[in-house]
Amino acid sequence: MAKYKIAWMPGDGIGKDVLDAAKIILDASGFSAEYIPFDIGWEVFRVEGDPLPTRTIEGMKETDAALFGAITSKSATDPETISIQQKHGTRYRSPIVKLRQTFNLFSNMRPCKAYPGNPLNYRDDIDLVFFRENTEGLYSGVEFHPIPTEIHKLDLMEKYDPEKTAVSFRIFTEDGCHRIIQKAFDYAKEFGHSTVTVIHKANVIRQTCGMFLRIAKDIAQDYPNIEMWETNIDAMCMWLVKNPQDYGVCVTSNMFGDIVSDLGAQLVGGLGFASSASTSDSYGLFEPTHGSAPKYAGQYKVNPTAALLSVKLLWDYLGEHQLAKKLEKAIATVIREGKVRTYDLGGNNTTLEVAEEVVKKLE
C-alpha cells in the first residue's frame, strides 16, 4: 500500500508536459505514492462551466498533498469567456485562487536560487526565498462594478460615478499578516538566514501596509538573532536588480509577492526555474509558477526544472528530506554540466530528456 496519496492536477497547456517529466522523477526515486487525477482549468470550464468542480475539491480532501501543472486564464472581456459564461450561466473565477482560499493555503513560498552553469543567471550567488501571503489582499475576490449604494456613501467615494467606477477591496487581517510573517521568520531561523526583508508600501497604503509592517516589527522582537529589514516595493525591485545577493528571506503581501517573486525568478533564469509551495497547517499544493503556454502544449519542448523543483518542495513538506536533497543535487548537476538543455537554455533537448538526465544523476 502506498505511503502517500497525491492529487495529480496537470491542468491546461504545458501543465501535462511538465508533470509527465515530474512523474519520471517520482517513479525512479522509489517514492511510495498513489497519484489520483483531478480535473481543473480552462478545458474543464469550457465543458462544464466550472474550472474547479466540486468533485475535485472533495477528492483532494482525501489526499496528503497536490502537484499542479498550469492553467489557462482569460480576461472577463474575452469573447470566449463571455460565451462560456452565458452558455452555462456561471462566472469564471481563477481555480488556483479558489483552491488557495478553500484549503487555506496562506503561505506561498517561492525559492529563487541560481544554479551555477545556467547561462541565464543574473549572478551565481543568488539564493532568495519569497514568502507571499496567499489568501488575502487584492486577490480576496471582493470586487464591485457598478459600486453599490452603501459603498458609494463611504467617505471619499461620493466623488466617483458609481456606474463608471470599479472597486477591488484590498483586505488585510491581523491573523493573515501574522501567520505569513511568522512563517518567514521561522524559516529564516531554521535555515540560518540572518535577515528577513519585509516588503511594503506603508508610506502610501497606510492602513493595510501599515498593519503588515506594524505586526512584522512586533514579531521581529521574538527573533533577536535575525535582523529585520524593511523596504518599499518599488525600491525593492530596484535593489534586487542591483544587489540581489544581499537578500535571503523576503516576506510581503499577496499582489506585491506575486510581482516581486517573478522578478526574482528572472534573476535566476526565468519562470522555467521557479517552483512554489502553497501550504496551510494541514495541506500543501506544489507547482511551477509559469503559465500554460498553449502554443507549446504537447510538444515537450519547455523547461521542466520548475516542476522538478516543485517535487523537491513536496518531498520537503512530507518530511522526505533525503530524497529532496538528492533531487536538488541532481538538478544542479545537470544544469552545471550543460549537456542536456531545453531551447530556452540554447539546447535542443526535450522536456522528458531533461528529466531522464536528472534521473541518471539521482542514480
C-alpha positions in Angstrom: 0.0 0.0 0.0 1.3 3.4 -1.0 2.5 5.7 1.8 1.0 8.9 0.4 -1.9 10.0 -1.7 -1.0 12.8 -4.1 -3.6 14.8 -6.0 -2.4 14.9 -9.7 -3.5 18.0 -11.5 -1.9 18.7 -14.8 -4.4 21.4 -15.8 -4.0 23.1 -19.2 -1.4 23.5 -21.9 2.1 22.5 -20.9 0.9 21.5 -17.4 0.7 17.9 -18.7 4.2 18.2 -20.3 6.0 19.2 -17.1 4.1 16.9 -14.8 4.9 14.0 -17.2 8.6 15.0 -16.6 8.0 15.1 -12.8 6.4 11.6 -13.0 9.7 10.3 -14.4 11.5 11.5 -11.3 8.8 10.3 -8.9 8.8 6.8 -10.4 12.6 6.5 -10.5 13.1 7.7 -6.9 11.2 4.9 -5.2 8.8 7.4 -3.6 5.8 5.5 -2.3 2.7 7.3 -3.5 -0.6 6.9 -5.3 -1.3 9.6 -7.8 -5.0 10.5 -8.1 -6.0 12.6 -11.1 -8.4 15.6 -10.7 -10.0 18.0 -13.2 -9.1 21.7 -13.1 -8.6 24.5 -15.5 -9.9 26.2 -18.7 -10.7 23.0 -20.6 -13.0 21.9 -17.7 -14.6 25.3 -17.7 -15.3 25.0 -21.4 -17.2 21.8 -20.9 -18.8 22.2 -17.5 -18.8 26.0 -16.8 -16.7 25.4 -13.7 -12.9 25.4 -13.8 -12.8 23.8 -10.3 -15.6 21.2 -10.0 -16.9 20.3 -6.5 -15.7 16.7 -7.1 -12.1 17.9 -7.4 -12.3 19.8 -4.1 -13.9 16.9 -2.3 -11.5 14.4 -3.7 -8.5 16.5 -2.7 -9.6 16.4 0.9 -8.7 12.7 0.9 -5.1 13.3 -0.3 -1.9 14.3 1.5 -0.8 17.0 -0.9 -1.2 18.1 -4.6 1.1 18.5 -7.6 -0.2 21.0 -10.1 0.9 21.9 -13.6 -0.6 25.1 -15.1 -3.9 26.7 -16.0 -5.1 28.9 -18.8 -7.0 32.0 -17.7 -8.6 34.6 -20.0 -9.9 38.0 -19.1 -13.5 38.7 -18.2 -13.9 40.6 -21.5 -12.5 37.8 -23.7 -15.2 36.7 -26.1 -14.7 33.0 -25.3 -15.1 33.7 -21.6 -18.3 35.6 -22.2 -19.7 32.9 -24.4 -19.0 30.0 -21.9 -20.4 32.0 -19.0 -23.6 32.7 -21.0 -23.9 29.1 -22.0 -23.6 27.7 -18.5 -24.9 30.6 -16.5 -21.8 30.8 -14.5 -18.9 33.2 -13.9 -15.2 32.3 -14.4 -13.1 32.5 -11.2 -9.5 31.5 -11.0 -9.4 27.9 -9.8 -6.0 28.3 -8.3 -7.1 31.3 -6.2 -10.2 29.4 -5.1 -8.1 26.4 -4.1 -5.8 28.6 -2.0 -8.8 30.0 -0.2 -10.7 26.7 0.1 -7.7 24.9 1.6 -6.5 28.0 3.5 -3.1 27.8 1.7 -2.0 31.1 3.3 1.7 30.6 2.7 3.2 30.8 -0.8 6.9 30.1 -0.7 8.8 30.8 -3.9 12.5 30.0 -3.9 14.7 31.8 -6.5 18.1 30.1 -6.4 20.8 30.4 -9.0 22.4 27.2 -10.0 25.9 27.6 -11.5 26.1 26.7 -15.2 22.8 28.3 -16.0 23.6 30.7 -18.9 20.5 32.8 -18.0 21.6 33.6 -14.4 22.0 37.2 -13.4 24.6 36.1 -10.9 25.6 32.7 -9.5 25.4 33.8 -5.8 21.6 34.5 -5.7 19.6 32.5 -3.1 16.3 34.2 -2.4 13.1 32.8 -0.8 9.9 34.9 -1.1 7.1 34.3 1.4 3.9 35.7 -0.1 0.6 35.9 1.7 -1.7 33.8 -0.4 -5.3 34.2 0.5 -6.0 37.9 1.2 -5.0 41.3 -0.3 -6.3 42.3 -3.7 -6.9 38.6 -4.6 -9.6 38.3 -2.0 -12.2 38.5 -4.7 -14.3 41.3 -3.1 -15.0 43.5 -6.1 -17.8 45.7 -7.4 -18.9 47.2 -10.7 -21.0 49.3 -10.5 -20.5 50.5 -6.9 -23.3 49.5 -4.5 -25.1 52.4 -2.8 -23.8 51.5 0.7 -20.2 51.6 -0.5 -20.7 54.8 -2.6 -21.8 56.6 0.6 -18.4 55.9 2.2 -16.0 58.8 2.8 -14.1 59.8 -0.3 -16.3 57.6 -2.5 -19.1 60.1 -3.3 -17.0 61.9 -6.0 -16.9 58.8 -8.2 -19.7 57.9 -10.6 -20.9 54.5 -9.3 -21.9 53.4 -12.8 -18.5 54.2 -14.2 -16.3 53.1 -11.4 -15.0 49.6 -10.3 -13.7 48.8 -6.9 -11.5 45.9 -5.7 -11.0 45.7 -1.9 -7.5 45.1 -0.6 -8.3 43.1 2.5 -5.7 42.5 5.2 -6.4 40.8 8.6 -4.2 40.7 11.6 -4.2 36.9 11.6 -3.4 36.9 7.9 -0.4 39.2 8.3 0.8 37.5 11.5 0.9 34.0 10.1 2.8 34.7 6.9 5.4 36.9 8.7 5.8 34.3 11.4 6.4 31.7 8.7 9.1 33.8 7.1 10.9 34.3 10.4 10.6 30.7 11.4 12.1 29.7 8.0 15.0 32.1 8.4 15.7 30.7 11.9 15.6 27.1 10.7 17.9 27.6 7.7 20.3 30.1 9.3 19.4 33.3 7.5 20.5 36.4 9.3 17.9 38.8 7.9 14.2 38.9 6.9 13.2 41.7 4.5 9.6 43.0 4.9 8.3 44.5 1.6 5.5 47.0 1.8 4.3 50.5 0.8 3.2 51.8 4.2 4.0 55.4 3.3 1.1 55.4 0.8 -1.1 52.5 1.5 -1.2 53.4 5.2 -3.8 51.1 6.7 -3.2 47.8 5.1 0.6 48.0 4.6 0.8 49.9 7.9 -0.8 46.9 9.7 1.6 44.5 7.9 4.6 46.5 8.9 3.5 47.0 12.5 2.9 43.3 13.0 6.3 42.5 11.4 8.1 44.7 13.9 6.3 43.0 16.8 7.2 39.5 15.5 10.8 40.5 14.9 11.3 41.2 18.6 11.0 37.4 19.2 13.9 36.7 16.9 16.9 38.6 18.4 19.4 36.9 16.1 17.6 37.8 12.9 17.7 41.4 11.7 14.5 42.8 10.1 15.0 44.9 7.1 12.1 46.8 5.6 11.7 48.5 2.2 9.1 49.8 -0.2 8.1 47.5 -3.0 9.3 49.9 -5.7 12.7 50.3 -4.1 12.9 46.5 -3.5 12.6 45.9 -7.2 15.5 48.3 -7.9 17.7 46.8 -5.2 17.0 43.2 -6.3 18.3 44.1 -9.8 21.3 45.9 -8.4 22.3 43.8 -5.4 20.3 40.5 -5.3 23.0 38.7 -3.4 22.3 40.9 -0.4 18.9 39.4 0.3 17.8 36.0 1.5 14.3 35.7 3.1 11.7 38.2 2.0 8.0 38.4 3.1 5.2 40.5 1.6 1.5 40.7 0.8 -0.3 38.9 -2.0 0.0 41.1 -5.1 3.4 42.5 -4.2 4.6 39.0 -3.7 3.2 37.8 -7.0 5.1 40.6 -8.8 8.4 40.6 -6.9 8.8 36.8 -6.9 8.6 36.9 -10.8 11.4 39.4 -10.8 13.4 37.1 -8.5 12.7 34.2 -10.9 14.1 36.2 -13.9 17.3 36.8 -11.9 17.9 33.1 -11.8 16.9 32.1 -15.3 13.2 32.8 -15.7 10.0 31.1 -14.8 11.3 27.8 -16.1 13.2 27.6 -12.8 10.5 29.0 -10.5 8.8 26.5 -8.2 6.4 27.2 -5.4 4.8 25.7 -2.3 1.4 26.8 -1.2 0.7 25.5 2.3 -1.6 25.6 5.3 -1.1 23.9 8.6 -2.6 20.7 7.1 -2.2 20.7 3.3 0.2 21.6 0.6 0.0 22.3 -3.1 3.2 22.4 -5.2 3.5 23.9 -8.7 5.8 25.7 -11.2 4.8 29.3 -11.3 4.9 29.6 -15.1 1.7 29.7 -17.2 0.2 27.1 -19.5 1.9 28.3 -22.7 -0.8 26.8 -25.0 1.3 27.2 -28.2 3.8 24.7 -26.8 1.3 22.2 -25.3 2.1 18.6 -26.2 5.4 19.4 -27.9 7.5 18.5 -24.8 9.7 21.5 -25.6 9.6 23.6 -22.4 12.0 23.6 -19.4 10.7 21.2 -16.7 13.1 22.4 -14.0 10.4 24.4 -12.1 8.2 21.3 -12.0 11.1 19.1 -10.8 12.0 21.6 -8.1 8.3 21.6 -7.1 8.7 17.8 -6.4 11.6 18.7 -4.2 9.4 21.1 -2.3 6.7 18.4 -2.0 9.2 16.0 -0.5 10.5 18.5 2.0 6.9 19.2 3.0 6.2 15.5 3.5 9.4 15.1 5.6 11.3 13.2 2.8 14.3 15.4 3.2 16.9 12.9 1.9 15.0 12.5 -1.4 14.6 16.2 -1.6 18.4 16.8 -1.2 19.3 14.1 -3.7 16.9 15.6 -6.3 18.2 19.2 -5.9 21.8 17.9 -6.2 20.9 16.0 -9.3 19.1 19.0 -10.9 22.1 21.2 -10.0 24.5 18.7 -11.6 22.5 18.6 -14.9 22.5 22.4 -15.1 26.2 22.7 -14.2 27.2 20.1 -16.8 25.1 21.8 -19.5 24.9 18.7 -21.7 21.2 18.3 -21.7 19.3 21.6 -22.2 15.9 22.8 -23.4 15.5 25.5 -26.0 15.4 28.4 -23.5 19.0 27.5 -22.5 20.2 27.2 -26.0 19.8 23.4 -26.3 17.5 21.2 -28.3 16.6 18.5 -25.7 13.0 17.7 -24.8 11.2 18.2 -21.6 11.3 14.5 -20.9 15.0 14.1 -21.8 15.9 16.6 -19.1 14.0 14.6 -16.6 15.7 11.4 -17.7 19.1 13.1 -17.4 18.2 14.1 -13.8 17.3 10.5 -13.0 20.8 9.4 -14.1 22.3 11.8 -11.6 19.9 10.5 -8.9 21.1 7.0 -9.5 
